[in-house]
Amino acid sequence: MAGLDGRVTVSNMEIVDGAGVVVTGGGGGIGRAIARRLAAEGARVVVNDLDPAAAEAVAAEVKGVAAPGDAGTADGVAQLIAAARAHLGEIDVYCSNAGTGGGTSAAAPDDHVWQRVWEVNTMAHVRAARELLPGWLERGRGTFVITASAAGLLTMLGAAPYSVTKHAAEAYAEWLAATYSHRGLTVHCICPQGVRTQMLADSGHAGETVLMDAAIEPEQVADALCAAMTEGRFLVLPHPEVRDYYALRATDTDKWLRGMNKLQRRIEEKEKA
Ligand SMILES: NC(=O)c1ccc[n+]([C@@H]2O[C@H](COP(=O)([O-])OP(=O)(O)OC[C@H]3O[C@@H](n4cnc5c(N)ncnc54)[C@H](O)[C@@H]3O)[C@@H](O)[C@H]2O)c1
């Protein structure tokens, strides 16, 4: 239950044992680590991924069920939730984790980049919540986990569509929590910086310059999520320093922007070298 300060007073980890859990993008990286960790805590896990073989492999490992498909389309989300309900009965925890990095600059085109990144990084959460909320509100209980990014609180250089759609994901998570906490919805929003996954490996000079040094393992993200579930905390910050950057951005935006632009110039020097 949520107290007046918005903190959940009963540990949400208690409900993971035996819970029906869905993880999108669970075939690799952060999603796989979350699937493994929640299964180890006793959850029954449905593993979604675009890559059917990856979904099958993780599902077999966690003694769960694979539900491959595209979490970035309306049909994909509807089919996943129907398949998960068929296997689990109720979905107790939905981890909307799949994301895409696509698109680098201000010149990124509308259709193939901005729209696709918007569908995967933002609309996937909106569509899943639309399907799940009526049942959760009726039961007075449900947990929605959104993997956004520190880019959703700050920005990611070299990735305009990613930064914008992760801000939208974080804003949507906040809106859900603000609107439905008193009716039994618990929301966690995961906002890491660099995590050693394929996505980071593909992030080019910007990722190398900004994220690589402080990059962490996907398992640390899953640990941070479990800690936040135990404490009933909305923001999951596997890199604690993000809280300070976020505060600086809010209180001295120009200083923060000057720092970011300095980093941008370092990326450009690397690109020229
Ligand atoms: N790696 C990082 O540094 C980092 C940092 C902050 C946030 N994130 C976020 O974490 C989430 C997971 O990223 P990751 O680093 O584990 O990536 P990853 O590329 O290592 O793994 C993502 C998995 O999701 C699957 N996938 C991609 N698009 C999908 C779709 N439309 N439907 C279903 N499955 C899909 C991929 O096949 C892959 O198995 C993303 O939302 C990402 O934006 C990653």
The ligand as an ORCA input file, in Angstrom:
! r2SCAN-3c Opt
* xyz 0 1
  N      22.848     -1.037    -22.169
  C      22.768      0.196    -21.685
  O      23.796      0.865    -21.530
  C      21.422      0.765    -21.284
  C      21.420      1.921    -20.495
  C      20.204      2.474    -20.115
  C      19.035      1.888    -20.512
  N      19.048      0.774    -21.294
  C      17.760      0.206    -21.696
  O      17.663     -1.119    -21.222
  C      16.773     -1.859    -22.047
  C      17.439     -3.149    -22.455
  O      18.597     -2.819    -23.202
  P      19.874     -3.768    -23.261
  O      21.046     -2.910    -23.036
  O      19.677     -4.960    -22.439
  O      19.828     -4.097    -24.813
  P      20.311     -5.392    -25.610
  O      20.392     -4.921    -27.010
  O      21.493     -5.989    -25.002
  O      19.124     -6.426    -25.398
  C      17.872     -6.087    -25.738
  C      17.050     -7.355    -26.025
  O      15.792     -6.855    -26.416
  C      15.401     -7.450    -27.638
  N      14.553     -6.509    -28.359
  C      14.925     -5.383    -29.010
  N      13.847     -4.784    -29.551
  C      12.779     -5.545    -29.217
  C      11.392     -5.455    -29.487
  N      10.905     -4.473    -30.228
  N      10.579     -6.411    -28.973
  C      11.058     -7.439    -28.241
  N      12.371     -7.583    -27.980
  C      13.213     -6.640    -28.447
  C      16.695     -7.772    -28.350
  O      16.511     -8.822    -29.301
  C      17.612     -8.160    -27.206
  O      17.558     -9.542    -26.891
  C      16.429     -0.932    -23.223
  O      15.184     -0.325    -23.004
  C      17.543      0.092    -23.181
  O      17.166      1.312    -23.776
  C      20.224      0.190    -21.687
*
